[in-house]
């Protein structure tokens, strides 16, 4: 041979995109929702955010020191703490918020091997853990002497809701779920920078709308469907948590199937379940099914045919 080619170990194509860069983009995309939460609920919301972020970062740093491998600089712990805070009510005791942060990193993430090894979204797992452990505090959305049901609870009870208030964020709810405008602004940023695409959130939202239109009892009423879209954690979950790289399917067909499953489960929880919400449990169940989804949607190798290689 006249020419010899040097073949290095894979991967042969490298990207300049780093984990820290992706996480920083996600943090920036979450700032509109976090900022609006502080504006809407007051300084107490900022305290909850600081506590959860501090607890997640400190837990990962201490675990890293114990294992002599620091991973906290990839900013994934900051994203987990921020997402957890946006899924909490503003009045939650700060020690509970800190406990949720410790649980998300220590139990769900680090004990399973760290980033890339966790089998479910750490922030949502922590939220479900807190919901099961402290249901009263986690479902108390009163703030500044203001009490009342969340829009989804009112909608489920057959009451009228103000859809415009739900879109702009003038409602009860968790710190980060109230303003649909702020969440969509962050989602557009993630789409613009290519951090996420519309496969999962698109199939998720379309499936949920079809399910709600068929089984919700209001037909395809624009007002009802708009309220379902704008209420609760649907937008936060669809764009920021269902799209998590670690806990979503890697195959294209699998991502569509995953989104359809999330839409169906969210519809079942919201319409037929005892509560008004269901996004967190739907995504957690979806995370658990990801290995099966990937198994049935994995493309066949080139040249493969049934019974052996071609």
C-alpha positions as CSV (number, residue, x, y, z in Angstrom):
1,X,0.0,0.0,0.0
2,X,1.3,3.4,-0.9
3,X,-0.7,5.2,1.8
4,X,-1.3,4.1,5.4
5,X,-4.3,5.5,7.3
6,X,-4.1,6.0,11.0
7,X,-7.4,4.9,12.6
8,X,-7.8,6.1,16.2
9,X,-10.2,4.8,18.8
10,X,-13.8,5.9,18.5
11,X,-15.6,8.3,18.5
12,X,-14.1,9.5,15.2
13,X,-16.4,12.6,15.1
14,X,-16.0,14.9,18.0
15,X,-18.2,17.8,19.1
16,X,-17.2,21.0,20.7
17,X,-20.4,21.0,22.7
18,X,-19.7,20.1,26.3
19,X,-21.9,18.9,29.1
20,X,-21.3,22.1,31.0
21,X,-22.2,24.2,27.9
22,X,-25.5,22.3,27.5
23,X,-26.3,22.7,31.2
24,X,-25.5,26.4,31.1
25,X,-27.9,26.9,28.2
26,X,-30.6,25.0,30.2
27,X,-30.0,27.2,33.2
28,X,-30.4,30.4,31.1
29,X,-33.5,29.0,29.5
30,X,-35.0,28.4,33.0
31,X,-34.3,32.0,34.2
32,X,-37.5,33.5,32.7
33,X,-39.6,31.0,34.7
34,X,-37.5,31.4,37.8
35,X,-37.5,35.2,37.5
36,X,-41.2,35.3,37.0
37,X,-41.7,33.0,40.0
38,X,-39.8,35.4,42.2
39,X,-41.7,38.4,40.8
40,X,-45.1,36.7,41.3
41,X,-44.6,35.0,44.6
42,X,-42.0,37.3,46.2
43,X,-38.6,36.8,47.8
44,X,-39.7,33.5,49.5
45,X,-39.6,31.9,46.0
46,X,-36.0,33.1,45.7
47,X,-35.1,31.5,49.0
48,X,-36.6,28.2,47.9
49,X,-34.5,28.3,44.7
50,X,-31.3,29.2,46.6
51,X,-31.9,26.4,49.1
52,X,-32.5,23.7,46.5
53,X,-29.6,24.7,44.3
54,X,-27.3,24.9,47.3
55,X,-28.4,21.5,48.6
56,X,-27.9,19.8,45.2
57,X,-24.5,21.4,44.5
58,X,-23.2,20.8,48.1
59,X,-24.4,17.2,48.1
60,X,-22.7,16.4,44.7
61,X,-19.5,18.2,45.9
62,X,-19.3,16.3,49.1
63,X,-20.0,13.0,47.4
64,X,-17.3,13.9,44.8
65,X,-14.8,14.6,47.6
66,X,-15.6,11.3,49.2
67,X,-15.1,9.4,45.8
68,X,-12.2,11.7,44.9
69,X,-13.8,12.6,41.7
70,X,-15.4,16.1,41.5
71,X,-18.2,16.4,38.9
72,X,-20.0,19.4,40.2
73,X,-18.4,21.7,37.6
74,X,-20.6,20.2,34.8
75,X,-23.5,22.3,36.3
76,X,-25.9,19.4,36.1
77,X,-26.5,19.7,39.9
78,X,-27.5,23.3,39.4
79,X,-30.0,22.3,36.8
80,X,-31.4,19.7,39.1
81,X,-31.7,22.1,42.0
82,X,-33.4,24.8,39.8
83,X,-35.8,22.3,38.2
84,X,-36.7,21.0,41.7
85,X,-37.4,24.5,43.0
86,X,-39.6,25.3,40.1
87,X,-41.7,22.2,40.9
88,X,-42.2,23.2,44.5
89,X,-44.9,25.4,46.2
90,X,-43.5,28.7,47.5
91,X,-44.6,28.0,51.1
92,X,-42.8,24.7,51.5
93,X,-40.5,24.7,54.6
94,X,-37.0,25.3,53.5
95,X,-35.7,22.2,55.2
96,X,-38.0,20.1,53.1
97,X,-36.7,21.8,50.0
98,X,-33.2,21.0,51.1
99,X,-34.1,17.4,51.8
100,X,-35.5,17.1,48.3
101,X,-32.3,18.4,46.9
102,X,-30.2,15.9,48.8
103,X,-32.5,13.0,47.8
104,X,-32.3,14.0,44.1
105,X,-28.5,14.0,44.0
106,X,-27.5,11.4,46.5
107,X,-30.2,8.7,46.0
108,X,-31.3,9.1,42.4
109,X,-28.1,10.3,40.8
110,X,-24.8,9.6,42.5
111,X,-25.7,6.2,44.0
112,X,-26.5,5.0,40.5
113,X,-23.1,6.2,39.1
114,X,-23.6,9.9,38.5
115,X,-24.6,11.8,35.5
116,X,-25.6,9.5,32.6
117,X,-26.3,6.5,34.9
118,X,-29.5,7.7,36.7
119,X,-32.6,5.9,35.4
120,X,-35.1,8.6,36.2
121,X,-35.1,12.4,36.3
122,X,-33.6,13.4,39.6
123,X,-35.7,16.6,40.1
124,X,-39.0,14.8,39.4
125,X,-38.0,11.8,41.5
126,X,-37.3,14.2,44.4
127,X,-40.7,16.0,43.8
128,X,-42.5,12.6,43.9
129,X,-40.6,11.7,47.0
130,X,-41.7,14.9,48.7
131,X,-45.3,14.5,47.5
132,X,-45.5,11.0,49.1
133,X,-43.7,12.0,52.3
134,X,-45.3,15.5,52.9
135,X,-48.5,15.6,50.9
136,X,-50.0,18.5,52.9
137,X,-47.1,20.9,52.5
138,X,-46.6,19.9,48.8
139,X,-50.2,20.6,47.9
140,X,-50.5,23.9,49.8
141,X,-50.2,26.7,47.2
142,X,-51.3,29.6,49.4
143,X,-48.9,32.6,49.6
144,X,-49.1,36.1,51.1
145,X,-52.4,35.2,52.8
146,X,-53.8,34.3,49.4
147,X,-55.6,30.9,49.3
148,X,-57.6,29.0,46.7
149,X,-57.5,26.1,44.3
150,X,-55.1,25.9,41.5
151,X,-56.7,26.4,38.0
152,X,-56.4,22.7,37.2
153,X,-58.2,21.8,40.4
154,X,-60.9,24.3,39.7
155,X,-61.2,23.0,36.1
156,X,-61.5,19.5,37.4
157,X,-64.2,20.6,39.8
158,X,-66.2,22.0,36.9
159,X,-65.5,25.7,37.7
160,X,-64.7,28.4,35.2
161,X,-61.0,29.5,34.9
162,X,-59.4,32.5,33.4
163,X,-57.2,31.2,30.6
164,X,-55.5,34.5,30.1
165,X,-54.4,34.6,33.7
166,X,-53.0,31.1,33.3
167,X,-51.0,32.0,30.3
168,X,-49.6,35.1,31.9
169,X,-49.0,33.5,35.3
170,X,-51.5,35.3,37.6
171,X,-52.6,32.0,39.2
172,X,-51.8,29.6,42.0
173,X,-49.3,26.8,41.5
174,X,-45.7,25.9,42.0
175,X,-42.9,28.5,41.6
176,X,-42.1,27.8,38.0
177,X,-45.3,26.4,36.4
178,X,-47.6,29.4,36.5
179,X,-46.4,31.5,33.5
180,X,-46.8,29.7,30.2
181,X,-45.2,32.7,28.4
182,X,-42.0,32.5,30.5
183,X,-41.7,28.7,30.0
184,X,-42.2,29.0,26.2
185,X,-39.6,31.7,26.0
186,X,-37.1,29.4,27.6
187,X,-38.2,26.5,25.4
188,X,-37.7,28.6,22.3
189,X,-34.1,29.3,23.5
190,X,-33.4,25.5,23.8
191,X,-34.9,24.9,20.4
192,X,-32.9,27.8,18.9
193,X,-29.6,26.5,20.2
194,X,-30.4,22.9,19.3
195,X,-30.4,21.6,22.8
196,X,-33.8,20.0,22.3
197,X,-36.0,19.3,19.3
198,X,-39.8,18.9,19.0
199,X,-40.0,15.1,18.8
200,X,-40.8,14.5,22.4
201,X,-42.6,17.7,23.5
202,X,-44.5,17.8,20.2
203,X,-45.8,14.2,20.3
204,X,-46.4,14.7,24.1
205,X,-48.6,17.8,23.8
206,X,-50.5,16.6,20.6
207,X,-51.3,13.2,22.2
208,X,-52.4,14.9,25.4
209,X,-54.6,17.3,23.6
210,X,-56.3,14.5,21.6
211,X,-56.8,12.5,24.8
212,X,-58.3,15.5,26.7
213,X,-60.5,16.4,23.7
214,X,-61.9,12.8,23.5
215,X,-62.2,12.0,27.2
216,X,-62.3,15.3,29.0
217,X,-66.0,15.8,28.7
218,X,-65.8,19.2,26.9
219,X,-65.0,18.0,23.4
220,X,-62.4,19.9,21.6
221,X,-63.4,23.2,23.2
222,X,-60.5,25.7,22.6
223,X,-61.0,27.2,26.1
224,X,-60.8,23.9,27.8
225,X,-57.8,22.6,25.9
226,X,-56.0,25.9,26.3
227,X,-56.6,25.7,30.1
228,X,-55.2,22.2,30.1
229,X,-52.1,23.3,28.2
230,X,-51.4,26.4,30.3
231,X,-52.2,24.8,33.7
232,X,-50.0,22.8,35.9
233,X,-46.5,21.6,35.0
234,X,-47.3,20.4,31.4
235,X,-45.1,23.0,29.7
236,X,-42.3,22.7,32.2
237,X,-42.4,18.9,32.0
238,X,-42.7,18.6,28.2
239,X,-39.8,21.0,27.3
240,X,-37.5,20.8,30.3
241,X,-37.8,17.4,31.9
242,X,-39.2,14.9,29.4
243,X,-36.3,16.0,27.0
244,X,-33.6,15.1,29.6
245,X,-30.8,13.4,27.6
246,X,-30.1,10.8,30.2
247,X,-33.7,9.5,30.8
248,X,-35.2,9.8,27.3
249,X,-34.9,7.2,24.5
250,X,-31.9,7.6,22.1
251,X,-33.8,6.3,19.1
252,X,-35.9,8.6,16.9
253,X,-38.9,6.3,16.8
254,X,-38.5,5.7,20.5
255,X,-38.7,9.4,21.2
256,X,-42.0,9.7,19.4
257,X,-43.3,6.6,21.2
258,X,-42.1,8.1,24.5
259,X,-43.9,11.4,23.9
260,X,-47.1,9.5,23.0
261,X,-46.9,7.5,26.2
262,X,-46.4,10.6,28.3
263,X,-49.4,12.3,26.7
264,X,-51.6,9.3,27.3
265,X,-50.5,8.9,31.0
266,X,-50.8,12.6,31.7
267,X,-54.3,12.5,30.3
268,X,-55.2,9.5,32.4
269,X,-53.9,11.0,35.6
270,X,-55.5,14.4,35.0
271,X,-58.9,13.3,33.8
272,X,-59.5,9.9,35.5
273,X,-57.2,10.2,38.5
274,X,-58.1,11.7,41.9
275,X,-55.8,14.7,41.5
276,X,-55.7,17.5,38.9
277,X,-52.1,17.0,37.9
278,X,-50.1,14.1,36.6
279,X,-47.1,15.3,34.7
280,X,-44.5,14.2,37.3
281,X,-45.8,10.7,37.6
282,X,-46.2,10.3,33.8
283,X,-42.6,11.3,33.2
284,X,-41.3,9.0,36.0
285,X,-43.2,6.1,34.6
286,X,-41.9,6.9,31.1
287,X,-38.3,7.0,32.4
288,X,-38.8,3.5,33.7
289,X,-40.0,2.2,30.3
290,X,-37.2,3.8,28.3
291,X,-35.0,0.6,28.2
292,X,-38.0,-1.3,26.8
293,X,-38.8,1.5,24.3
294,X,-35.3,1.5,23.1
295,X,-35.2,-2.2,22.7
296,X,-38.3,-2.3,20.4
297,X,-37.2,0.7,18.4
298,X,-33.5,0.0,17.9
299,X,-32.7,0.0,14.2
300,X,-31.4,-3.1,12.6
301,X,-27.7,-3.1,11.7
302,X,-26.8,-2.5,8.0
303,X,-26.9,-5.8,6.2
304,X,-28.8,-7.7,8.9
305,X,-31.7,-10.0,8.0
306,X,-33.8,-12.3,10.0
307,X,-31.9,-15.5,10.9
308,X,-28.5,-13.9,10.7
309,X,-26.3,-11.5,8.8
310,X,-26.8,-11.0,5.1
